[in-house]
Amino acid sequence: MPITTNPFKGRQYPGDVILQAVRWYLRYPLAYEHVSELLAERGLEVDASCVWRWVQVYSSELNKRCQPHLKRTNKSYRVDETYIKVKGQDKYLYRAVDSTGQTIDFLLAAKRDTAAAKRFFEKVFSSSSNRIPRVINVDKNPAYPAAVEALKAEGTLPRRVLLRQCKYLNNVIEQDHRTVKKRTWLAKGYGSFQSAWRTLEGIETMSMIRKGRVRWVAKGDVVAEARFIAKLFAITE
């Protein structure tokens, strides 16, 4: 759904209410029903399905508006994928963090193969906020060496970049998966690939903000997080 200059035009509720609901859902391990109940405590009768629609619309927009404000990560990548249930079938969320645990990028793919791994790396390297890595640490999935070799052959990735297949070095990202997995467990799976992707965009972007990857927002500063998101959407307090 396209976002107009005023992203809340035509909505029944004001932008600050919508953003608060979306931020709560993306930031904390809550179900849509929980967000609806929290709003009800504040005198706002909002159905859980309405909160779902808000998340579907504004998660992608949050990701897009956040991108110019990201700090650059370091050059030691940890790359891995975790499965996500969509209509009862396994899909794969490719994720990369640096050696300090900062999220670099993410991509939901239908398959766990070389083509998907290559698409993920292309997405990573297309962002100016992501440095070309010195080393990429992966597990024993054979798709990664094939994808990296293809990117080097195309000139997308310099030959000097080292690919290291060592599972124990990926403990950082395997632990980081837990945040996403906790959220997807609460969702009990997703009804479509697009709804899963839009929701995950928001969860991952909110995680980036929470972990301090955004300029001028310290790690874990929830007040600064709320103010930053409000500013992104031109909400004045």
KAFENWO-V508964 format. One record per residue. N is the residue number from 0. RES is the residue in three letters. SS is DSSP state (@ for helix, = for strand, . for the rest). PSI is psi in radians with two decimals (999 if undefined). Layout:
# KAFENWO-V508964
n:N res:RES ss:SS psi:PSI
n:N res:RES ss:SS psi:PSI
This chain:
# KAFENWO-V508964
n:0 res:MET ss:. psi:2.20
n:1 res:PRO ss:. psi:2.57
n:2 res:ILE ss:. psi:2.23
n:3 res:THR ss:. psi:3.14
n:4 res:THR ss:. psi:-0.77
n:5 res:ASN ss:. psi:1.78
n:6 res:PRO ss:. psi:-0.17
n:7 res:PHE ss:. psi:0.17
n:8 res:LYS ss:. psi:2.29
n:9 res:GLY ss:. psi:-0.04
n:10 res:ARG ss:. psi:2.60
n:11 res:GLN ss:. psi:-0.55
n:12 res:TYR ss:. psi:2.68
n:13 res:PRO ss:. psi:2.81
n:14 res:GLY ss:@ psi:-0.63
n:15 res:ASP ss:@ psi:-0.60
n:16 res:VAL ss:@ psi:-0.79
n:17 res:ILE ss:@ psi:-0.82
n:18 res:LEU ss:@ psi:-0.68
n:19 res:GLN ss:@ psi:-0.76
n:20 res:ALA ss:@ psi:-0.78
n:21 res:VAL ss:@ psi:-0.76
n:22 res:ARG ss:@ psi:-0.74
n:23 res:TRP ss:@ psi:-0.85
n:24 res:TYR ss:@ psi:-0.74
n:25 res:LEU ss:@ psi:-0.47
n:26 res:ARG ss:@ psi:-0.62
n:27 res:TYR ss:. psi:2.74
n:28 res:PRO ss:. psi:1.31
n:29 res:LEU ss:. psi:2.58
n:30 res:ALA ss:. psi:2.89
n:31 res:TYR ss:@ psi:-0.62
n:32 res:GLU ss:@ psi:-0.63
n:33 res:HIS ss:@ psi:-0.75
n:34 res:VAL ss:@ psi:-0.72
n:35 res:SER ss:@ psi:-0.72
n:36 res:GLU ss:@ psi:-0.68
n:37 res:LEU ss:@ psi:-0.67
n:38 res:LEU ss:@ psi:-0.64
n:39 res:ALA ss:@ psi:-0.64
n:40 res:GLU ss:@ psi:-0.46
n:41 res:ARG ss:. psi:0.25
n:42 res:GLY ss:. psi:0.32
n:43 res:LEU ss:. psi:2.01
n:44 res:GLU ss:. psi:1.72
n:45 res:VAL ss:. psi:2.11
n:46 res:ASP ss:. psi:2.62
n:47 res:ALA ss:@ psi:-0.60
n:48 res:SER ss:@ psi:-0.52
n:49 res:CYS ss:@ psi:-0.72
n:50 res:VAL ss:@ psi:-0.74
n:51 res:TRP ss:@ psi:-0.79
n:52 res:ARG ss:@ psi:-0.70
n:53 res:TRP ss:@ psi:-0.78
n:54 res:VAL ss:@ psi:-0.70
n:55 res:GLN ss:@ psi:-0.65
n:56 res:VAL ss:@ psi:-0.77
n:57 res:TYR ss:@ psi:-0.19
n:58 res:SER ss:@ psi:-0.86
n:59 res:SER ss:@ psi:-0.66
n:60 res:GLU ss:@ psi:-0.66
n:61 res:LEU ss:@ psi:-0.78
n:62 res:ASN ss:@ psi:-0.81
n:63 res:LYS ss:@ psi:-0.77
n:64 res:ARG ss:@ psi:-0.42
n:65 res:CYS ss:@ psi:-0.52
n:66 res:GLN ss:@ psi:-0.79
n:67 res:PRO ss:@ psi:-0.22
n:68 res:HIS ss:@ psi:0.08
n:69 res:LEU ss:= psi:2.40
n:70 res:LYS ss:. psi:2.69
n:71 res:ARG ss:. psi:2.51
n:72 res:THR ss:. psi:3.11
n:73 res:ASN ss:. psi:-3.10
n:74 res:LYS ss:. psi:0.24
n:75 res:SER ss:= psi:1.82
n:76 res:TYR ss:= psi:2.50
n:77 res:ARG ss:= psi:2.10
n:78 res:VAL ss:= psi:2.38
n:79 res:ASP ss:= psi:2.94
n:80 res:GLU ss:= psi:2.65
n:81 res:THR ss:= psi:2.63
n:82 res:TYR ss:= psi:2.58
n:83 res:ILE ss:= psi:2.30
n:84 res:LYS ss:= psi:2.16
n:85 res:VAL ss:= psi:2.02
n:86 res:LYS ss:. psi:0.69
n:87 res:GLY ss:. psi:0.00
n:88 res:GLN ss:= psi:2.63
n:89 res:ASP ss:= psi:2.19
n:90 res:LYS ss:= psi:2.99
n:91 res:TYR ss:= psi:2.14
n:92 res:LEU ss:= psi:1.88
n:93 res:TYR ss:= psi:2.35
n:94 res:ARG ss:= psi:2.60
n:95 res:ALA ss:= psi:2.35
n:96 res:VAL ss:= psi:2.83
n:97 res:ASP ss:= psi:-3.07
n:98 res:SER ss:. psi:-0.29
n:99 res:THR ss:. psi:-0.06
n:100 res:GLY ss:. psi:0.03
n:101 res:GLN ss:. psi:2.30
n:102 res:THR ss:= psi:2.24
n:103 res:ILE ss:= psi:-0.92
n:104 res:ASP ss:= psi:3.07
n:105 res:PHE ss:= psi:2.72
n:106 res:LEU ss:= psi:2.31
n:107 res:LEU ss:= psi:2.26
n:108 res:ALA ss:= psi:2.63
n:109 res:ALA ss:. psi:-0.49
n:110 res:LYS ss:. psi:2.83
n:111 res:ARG ss:. psi:1.40
n:112 res:ASP ss:. psi:-3.07
n:113 res:THR ss:@ psi:-0.73
n:114 res:ALA ss:@ psi:-0.73
n:115 res:ALA ss:@ psi:-0.75
n:116 res:ALA ss:@ psi:-0.69
n:117 res:LYS ss:@ psi:-0.75
n:118 res:ARG ss:@ psi:-0.70
n:119 res:PHE ss:@ psi:-0.85
n:120 res:PHE ss:@ psi:-0.67
n:121 res:GLU ss:@ psi:-0.68
n:122 res:LYS ss:@ psi:-0.78
n:123 res:VAL ss:@ psi:-0.87
n:124 res:PHE ss:@ psi:-0.17
n:125 res:SER ss:@ psi:-0.24
n:126 res:SER ss:. psi:2.27
n:127 res:SER ss:. psi:-0.31
n:128 res:SER ss:. psi:-0.13
n:129 res:ASN ss:. psi:2.06
n:130 res:ARG ss:. psi:2.60
n:131 res:ILE ss:. psi:2.22
n:132 res:PRO ss:. psi:2.73
n:133 res:ARG ss:. psi:-0.67
n:134 res:VAL ss:= psi:2.51
n:135 res:ILE ss:= psi:2.01
n:136 res:ASN ss:= psi:2.20
n:137 res:VAL ss:= psi:3.01
n:138 res:ASP ss:. psi:-2.79
n:139 res:LYS ss:. psi:0.15
n:140 res:ASN ss:. psi:2.05
n:141 res:PRO ss:@ psi:-0.22
n:142 res:ALA ss:@ psi:-0.55
n:143 res:TYR ss:@ psi:-0.87
n:144 res:PRO ss:@ psi:-0.68
n:145 res:ALA ss:@ psi:-0.73
n:146 res:ALA ss:@ psi:-0.77
n:147 res:VAL ss:@ psi:-0.72
n:148 res:GLU ss:@ psi:-0.69
n:149 res:ALA ss:@ psi:-0.71
n:150 res:LEU ss:@ psi:-0.63
n:151 res:LYS ss:@ psi:-0.70
n:152 res:ALA ss:@ psi:-0.58
n:153 res:GLU ss:@ psi:-0.24
n:154 res:GLY ss:. psi:0.06
n:155 res:THR ss:. psi:-0.59
n:156 res:LEU ss:. psi:2.26
n:157 res:PRO ss:. psi:2.60
n:158 res:ARG ss:. psi:-0.44
n:159 res:ARG ss:. psi:-0.28
n:160 res:VAL ss:. psi:2.22
n:161 res:LEU ss:= psi:2.28
n:162 res:LEU ss:= psi:2.18
n:163 res:ARG ss:= psi:2.05
n:164 res:GLN ss:= psi:1.67
n:165 res:CYS ss:. psi:1.86
n:166 res:LYS ss:@ psi:-0.72
n:167 res:TYR ss:@ psi:-0.42
n:168 res:LEU ss:@ psi:-0.24
n:169 res:ASN ss:@ psi:0.25
n:170 res:ASN ss:@ psi:-0.60
n:171 res:VAL ss:@ psi:-0.84
n:172 res:ILE ss:@ psi:-0.58
n:173 res:GLU ss:@ psi:-0.67
n:174 res:GLN ss:@ psi:-0.63
n:175 res:ASP ss:@ psi:-0.47
n:176 res:HIS ss:@ psi:-0.47
n:177 res:ARG ss:@ psi:-0.62
n:178 res:THR ss:@ psi:-0.81
n:179 res:VAL ss:@ psi:-0.75
n:180 res:LYS ss:@ psi:-0.64
n:181 res:LYS ss:@ psi:-0.70
n:182 res:ARG ss:@ psi:-0.74
n:183 res:THR ss:@ psi:-0.52
n:184 res:TRP ss:@ psi:-0.73
n:185 res:LEU ss:@ psi:-0.59
n:186 res:ALA ss:@ psi:-0.26
n:187 res:LYS ss:. psi:0.65
n:188 res:GLY ss:. psi:3.00
n:189 res:TYR ss:= psi:2.63
n:190 res:GLY ss:. psi:-0.35
n:191 res:SER ss:. psi:2.79
n:192 res:PHE ss:@ psi:-0.74
n:193 res:GLN ss:@ psi:-0.71
n:194 res:SER ss:@ psi:-0.63
n:195 res:ALA ss:@ psi:-0.81
n:196 res:TRP ss:@ psi:-0.78
n:197 res:ARG ss:@ psi:-0.72
n:198 res:THR ss:@ psi:-0.77
n:199 res:LEU ss:@ psi:-0.60
n:200 res:GLU ss:@ psi:-0.79
n:201 res:GLY ss:@ psi:-0.77
n:202 res:ILE ss:@ psi:-0.80
n:203 res:GLU ss:@ psi:-0.70
n:204 res:THR ss:@ psi:-0.76
n:205 res:MET ss:@ psi:-0.62
n:206 res:SER ss:@ psi:-0.69
n:207 res:MET ss:@ psi:-0.80
n:208 res:ILE ss:@ psi:-0.80
n:209 res:ARG ss:@ psi:-0.64
n:210 res:LYS ss:. psi:-0.02
n:211 res:GLY ss:. psi:0.38
n:212 res:ARG ss:. psi:-0.25
n:213 res:VAL ss:= psi:2.43
n:214 res:ARG ss:. psi:2.42
n:215 res:TRP ss:. psi:0.22
n:216 res:VAL ss:. psi:1.93
n:217 res:ALA ss:. psi:2.66
n:218 res:LYS ss:. psi:2.21
n:219 res:GLY ss:. psi:0.12
n:220 res:ASP ss:. psi:1.63
n:221 res:VAL ss:@ psi:-0.56
n:222 res:VAL ss:@ psi:-0.79
n:223 res:ALA ss:@ psi:-0.64
n:224 res:GLU ss:@ psi:-0.85
n:225 res:ALA ss:@ psi:-0.73
n:226 res:ARG ss:@ psi:-0.68
n:227 res:PHE ss:@ psi:-0.81
n:228 res:ILE ss:@ psi:-0.70
n:229 res:ALA ss:@ psi:-0.73
n:230 res:LYS ss:@ psi:-0.68
n:231 res:LEU ss:@ psi:-0.60
n:232 res:PHE ss:. psi:0.27
n:233 res:ALA ss:. psi:0.67
n:234 res:ILE ss:. psi:2.17
n:235 res:THR ss:. psi:2.43
n:236 res:GLU ss:. psi:999
